[in-house]
Amino acid sequence: MAKLKIYTTDFCSWCDRAKRILESRGIEYEELNIHGNPAMRDEIEALTGRRDVPQIFIDDQHIGDDDDLAELAQTGNLEKMLQLEGEGSMSTTEKNNGDAIEERNVIIIGGGTAGFAAGVYTSRAMLEPLLITGDALGGQLSLTLDLENYPGFFGTEAVDFIQGLQQQAERFGTEVRFDMVTEVDFNRHPFYVKTYEKEYLAKSVIICTGASPRMLEVPGEEEFGGRGVSYCATCDGFFFQNQRLIVVGGGDAALEEGIFLTKFASEVFVVHRRDQLRASQIMQERAFKNDKIKFIWNTVVEEIQGDGEKVNGALLRNVDTDEKQVFPIDGVFIFVGHIPNTELFKGTIEFDDQDYIVVDKLQGTNIPGVFAAGDVHDHIFRQAITAGGAGAAAAISAEKFIAELENRSYPGQ
Ligand code: NDP
C-alpha cells in the first residue's frame, strides 16, 4: 500500500479541508506541520517549487494541493493510487448510485457562523438538521486569526471559536458532514440536494455558503498562484521570511493580514487604489503604527511578474498620474473583498446584480422553504455576528415553514 503525506501549517483552512477529505474516506496519512520549521518549508519549495500549503504526496509523487486531492477523491482515483481495495475505490458517482436517498427535515448548506447558528436553532427545535460543511469549516473566520468584535468573545482565537460553533450545534443534535453539495433542485418538494457522497431530500434548506476571496484578475496572478501569489497570510506567510511583500486592498482583511505578515516579512507595502482606507479605525491605527508597513496610495497592480519559478515583481500604476513602475517584490497577498458562493444556485434562486441571494425580512428566498443567511446574501455588514443572527433567524423561519407544512403549532403562533 502506498503512503500519503501531507504538509500543513496552523490556521490553514485548505489544510483542514484536505485532512477532512482523507478522514471522511478513512485514509491514513502522515501530517508534517511546517509551522516554525524552516527546513521543512524549504523542502516543500525544493520538491514542488511552491510556496503554499497544503502539499500532498503519495509515496514520492507530488499530487498537488487540496483541490487536486478533491478531484482524485471524486473520480475514485485516490484509492487506486493508494492501492486500496474495496468500497473506497468506487467513484463518488458509483457510490451515489448505490446509496438510498436520505430524507431530512432541514439541510443547512455551509459550515460558517451562519450555518452553525442555524444548526443550533433548528436542532433545539428538534428538527434534527443535517449541516453539510462545504470547503472551509468556519467560513471566512477560518482565514482570520483572532476574534475581537463578536460580543462576548474578546481576543478569542478564531480557530477555537469555530470549534465552539461546531460543538454547540452538535451538542443539540445537528449532524455535521464534511461533504460538498454539487447539485440542488428546488423546483420540487421535498427539495433535492446532491453531494459528492450522497443524495438527499429535505423539507427546508438553509443556504449559508458564504463568500470567497475575490481575485485581482491581472496577468501573472494565476500563473504564480502558490508561487508568490497568496490569499491567506496565516497559511503562507511563513514562506516569506525577511522578504518584501505587497498586500493589495484597503479593507480590514488587507490590514489585518498585512500586520500578521510583518512577523515574517522585512517590509509590507499596502497597495490601495484610493487615498483612503475602507478598514475600521482601530485597524488603521494599528497598521499606521507598524514600522514595517508602508502604504502606496492611489495605485493598482496591473501585472504580477516572475522569473518563471516565482514572483519577483509587480507592475504598479498610479491611477492619478498613470505613471507605471515595476516594483521588485517577493510575494503578493491579495485581499480585495469577496464574491458570494452562489454559483450552485444560479437560475434557481433570485440574485441581486452582484450575484448575492435576495432575501426577505424572514431570510426567505423567492422559493418558499429555502432560506439564506450570512455572507451569501449580505454584502453590507459581513460580520460574524450579523451572519450568526441571520442564521438564527433563517432557522426560526425554517421551523415555522415546516410546522405550517405539517399543520403543527410553532413558537409565537
Ligand atoms: P472589503 O470589501 O471591506 O475591502 C476590500 C478592499 O479591496 C477595498 O479597500 C477595495 O477598495 C479593494 N478592492 C476591491 N476590488 C479591488 C480591485 N479589483 N483592485 C484593487 N482593490 C480592490 O473586504 P475585506 O475582505 O477587507 O472585509 C470584508 C468584511 O469582513 C468587512 O466587513 C470587514 O470589516 C470584515 N473583516 C473584519 C475583520 C476584523 O474586524 N478583524 C478582519 C477582516 C475582515 P475600495 O475601498 O476602493 O472599495
Residues whose N, C-alpha, C, O or C-beta is under 5 A from the ligand:
A	BS01	NDP	L216 G249 G250 G251 D252 A253 A254 E256 R273 R274 Q276 R278 F335 V336 G337 F381 R382
